[in-house]
Amino acid sequence: MPDALGPSGHFHDLEQAIVDLGLPVRGTIADLTFLYQALARPSRLNAALRHLELEWLGATDTPRAAVPFLSRAELMHVLGRSLGIDAVEAFETNDVTLGLGFDHAQVHKFVRDGHLWAYGTPDLRFPRWQFTYGRDGLPSAFISDRLQVVVAAIPSNANPGLVRSLMTLSSPALPSVRGREVSPREFLLGGGAPSSVAALLLRYLDAPADQVREVAIRVSEWA
């Protein structure tokens, strides 16, 4: 049986490492727990492993056969790097209100109504891939006026890092632009149909049948 984490054992080393990275201890440990739970959940095993593989490869997509087996040490390295990326790849509510000019109530309504995707309790975090940015680095607009079609394809318990990877990595499943593969984010910024991006998310996030129906409803509303 593996050694238990305790105040005088490995937990102290883990806590210190998190502090050295400048990350919140409790929140980071909660994120690590979530990632391990995602790996252990059979229905999401393939998607979670794919996310870790992509992170290990430096966010470069590649055929699955070319991905090396991850050792325990490599897995921990990837998990830590993923958390670090997510920590800087999301806006807080105040950032969104300042950048877009809406008050907190309106921003939270956007989330409830499915116009924006956010994660975290109690403080919401808004992944940057949903926005364009101004010179001040704050969000200036949504990447698509039909973003809710994409948001509808994201399960409520989706791993933020996995969603970020899917939205920002080039995908051969989308139409190329001048012979170059584009990411879902680039595809939407170029005026691409959000239904194509939603289909890609549904495929990799193992969405349940009722969520697929919700996406179909959203698409029909914009047809």
C-alpha positions as CSV (number, residue, x, y, z in Angstrom):
1,M,0.0,0.0,0.0
2,P,1.4,3.4,-0.9
3,D,2.5,5.8,1.9
4,A,-0.2,8.1,3.1
5,L,0.2,11.8,2.7
6,G,0.6,13.5,6.0
7,P,1.8,16.7,7.6
8,S,5.3,15.3,8.1
9,G,5.4,13.3,4.9
10,H,5.1,13.9,1.2
11,F,2.2,16.4,1.6
12,H,4.5,19.0,3.0
13,D,6.8,18.7,0.0
14,L,3.8,19.0,-2.3
15,E,2.5,22.0,-0.5
16,Q,5.9,23.7,-0.6
17,A,6.3,23.0,-4.4
18,I,2.8,24.6,-5.0
19,V,3.8,27.6,-3.0
20,D,7.1,28.0,-4.9
21,L,5.0,28.0,-8.1
22,G,3.0,30.9,-6.7
23,L,-0.3,28.9,-6.9
24,P,-3.0,28.7,-4.2
25,V,-2.4,25.5,-2.2
26,R,-6.0,24.4,-1.5
27,G,-7.3,25.2,-5.0
28,T,-4.3,23.5,-6.7
29,I,-4.6,20.3,-4.7
30,A,-8.3,20.3,-5.5
31,D,-7.5,20.6,-9.2
32,L,-5.0,17.8,-8.9
33,T,-7.6,15.6,-7.2
34,F,-10.1,16.4,-10.0
35,L,-7.5,15.5,-12.7
36,Y,-6.8,12.1,-11.1
37,Q,-10.5,11.5,-10.7
38,A,-10.9,12.2,-14.4
39,L,-8.2,9.7,-15.2
40,A,-9.9,7.1,-13.0
41,R,-13.4,7.7,-14.4
42,P,-13.9,5.0,-17.1
43,S,-16.3,7.1,-19.2
44,R,-13.7,9.9,-19.5
45,L,-10.5,7.9,-19.5
46,N,-9.6,8.3,-23.2
47,A,-10.4,12.1,-23.2
48,A,-8.4,12.8,-20.1
49,L,-5.4,10.8,-21.2
50,R,-5.5,12.5,-24.6
51,H,-5.4,15.9,-22.8
52,L,-2.3,14.8,-20.8
53,E,-0.6,13.4,-23.9
54,L,-1.1,16.7,-25.8
55,E,0.3,18.7,-22.8
56,W,3.3,16.4,-22.7
57,L,4.0,17.0,-26.4
58,G,4.0,20.7,-25.9
59,A,0.4,21.3,-27.1
60,T,1.1,19.8,-30.5
61,D,-1.4,17.3,-31.9
62,T,-0.1,14.0,-33.3
63,P,-1.4,10.6,-34.2
64,R,-2.0,8.5,-31.1
65,A,0.5,5.8,-32.1
66,A,3.3,8.4,-32.0
67,V,2.6,9.4,-28.3
68,P,5.1,7.9,-25.8
69,F,4.0,6.1,-22.7
70,L,3.9,8.4,-19.8
71,S,5.8,7.3,-16.6
72,R,4.6,8.4,-13.2
73,A,7.2,11.1,-13.1
74,E,6.2,12.4,-16.5
75,L,2.5,12.3,-15.6
76,M,3.2,14.4,-12.5
77,H,5.2,16.9,-14.6
78,V,2.4,17.1,-17.2
79,L,-0.3,17.6,-14.5
80,G,1.7,20.4,-12.9
81,R,2.3,22.1,-16.2
82,S,-1.3,21.8,-17.1
83,L,-2.3,23.5,-13.8
84,G,0.2,26.3,-14.4
85,I,-1.2,26.9,-17.9
86,D,-4.8,27.0,-16.7
87,A,-3.9,29.4,-13.9
88,V,-2.9,32.1,-16.4
89,E,-5.3,31.1,-19.2
90,A,-8.5,32.2,-17.5
91,F,-10.0,35.6,-16.6
92,E,-11.6,36.3,-13.2
93,T,-15.1,37.9,-13.1
94,N,-13.7,41.4,-12.5
95,D,-11.6,41.0,-15.7
96,V,-14.6,40.2,-17.7
97,T,-16.7,43.0,-16.3
98,L,-13.9,45.6,-16.9
99,G,-13.2,44.4,-20.4
100,L,-16.7,43.9,-21.7
101,G,-18.4,46.7,-19.7
102,F,-21.0,44.5,-18.0
103,D,-21.7,44.3,-14.3
104,H,-21.3,41.1,-12.3
105,A,-25.0,40.2,-12.4
106,Q,-25.0,40.3,-16.2
107,V,-21.8,38.3,-16.5
108,H,-23.2,35.6,-14.2
109,K,-26.4,35.6,-16.3
110,F,-24.3,35.0,-19.4
111,V,-23.0,31.9,-17.7
112,R,-26.4,30.7,-16.5
113,D,-27.9,31.2,-20.0
114,G,-25.0,29.4,-21.7
115,H,-23.5,32.3,-23.5
116,L,-20.2,31.9,-21.7
117,W,-18.5,29.0,-20.1
118,A,-16.9,29.3,-16.6
119,Y,-15.7,26.9,-14.0
120,G,-14.7,27.1,-10.3
121,T,-16.5,27.5,-7.0
122,P,-17.2,30.0,-5.5
123,D,-15.1,32.2,-7.7
124,L,-15.7,31.8,-11.4
125,R,-12.9,31.6,-13.9
126,F,-13.5,32.3,-17.6
127,P,-11.1,30.6,-20.1
128,R,-9.4,33.0,-22.4
129,W,-10.2,31.1,-25.6
130,Q,-13.7,32.5,-25.5
131,F,-12.6,36.1,-26.0
132,T,-10.7,38.5,-28.2
133,Y,-8.4,40.8,-26.2
134,G,-7.7,44.5,-26.1
135,R,-4.3,46.1,-25.8
136,D,-4.8,46.1,-22.0
137,G,-5.0,42.3,-22.1
138,L,-8.6,42.3,-21.0
139,P,-11.4,40.6,-22.9
140,S,-12.9,42.9,-25.5
141,A,-15.6,40.6,-27.2
142,F,-16.8,37.0,-27.6
143,I,-15.0,35.1,-30.4
144,S,-18.4,34.4,-32.0
145,D,-21.9,35.8,-31.7
146,R,-23.0,32.1,-31.6
147,L,-20.7,31.0,-28.9
148,Q,-23.6,29.4,-26.9
149,V,-23.7,26.6,-29.5
150,V,-20.1,25.7,-28.5
151,V,-20.8,26.2,-24.8
152,A,-23.7,23.8,-25.0
153,A,-21.3,21.1,-26.1
154,I,-19.2,21.3,-22.9
155,P,-20.3,19.0,-20.0
156,S,-20.7,20.7,-16.7
157,N,-17.8,18.6,-15.2
158,A,-15.4,19.0,-18.1
159,N,-11.7,19.4,-17.4
160,P,-10.8,23.1,-18.2
161,G,-7.4,22.0,-19.4
162,L,-8.9,19.5,-21.8
163,V,-11.3,22.0,-23.1
164,R,-8.5,24.6,-23.6
165,S,-6.4,22.1,-25.5
166,L,-9.3,21.1,-27.8
167,M,-10.2,24.8,-28.5
168,T,-6.6,26.0,-29.1
169,L,-4.9,23.1,-30.9
170,S,-5.1,22.8,-34.7
171,S,-7.6,20.2,-35.7
172,P,-7.7,18.2,-39.0
173,A,-11.5,17.7,-38.4
174,L,-12.1,21.4,-39.3
175,P,-11.8,22.9,-42.8
176,S,-8.3,24.2,-43.4
177,V,-7.6,27.9,-44.2
178,R,-5.2,28.4,-47.2
179,G,-4.0,24.9,-46.7
180,R,-3.3,25.3,-43.0
181,E,-5.0,23.4,-40.2
182,V,-6.7,25.8,-37.7
183,S,-7.8,25.5,-34.1
184,P,-11.5,25.7,-33.2
185,R,-10.8,29.1,-31.8
186,E,-9.2,30.4,-35.0
187,F,-12.1,28.7,-37.0
188,L,-14.7,30.6,-35.0
189,L,-12.8,33.9,-35.2
190,G,-12.8,33.5,-39.0
191,G,-16.5,33.2,-39.1
192,G,-16.7,29.4,-39.1
193,A,-19.9,27.5,-38.1
194,P,-20.0,26.8,-34.4
195,S,-21.8,23.5,-35.1
196,S,-18.6,22.1,-36.5
197,V,-16.7,23.0,-33.3
198,A,-19.5,21.7,-31.1
199,A,-19.3,18.4,-33.0
200,L,-15.6,18.2,-32.2
201,L,-16.1,18.9,-28.5
202,L,-19.0,16.3,-28.3
203,R,-16.6,13.7,-29.8
204,Y,-13.8,14.2,-27.4
205,L,-15.6,15.2,-24.2
206,D,-17.9,12.0,-24.2
207,A,-21.0,14.1,-23.8
208,P,-24.2,12.3,-22.8
209,A,-27.1,12.0,-25.2
210,D,-29.2,14.8,-23.5
211,Q,-26.3,17.2,-24.1
212,V,-26.1,16.2,-27.8
213,R,-29.8,17.0,-28.0
214,E,-29.2,20.4,-26.4
215,V,-26.5,21.2,-29.0
216,A,-28.9,20.3,-31.7
217,I,-31.5,22.6,-30.3
218,R,-29.0,25.5,-30.1
219,V,-28.0,24.9,-33.7
220,S,-31.6,24.8,-34.9
221,E,-32.2,28.2,-33.1
222,W,-29.5,29.8,-35.3
223,A,-30.4,28.0,-38.5
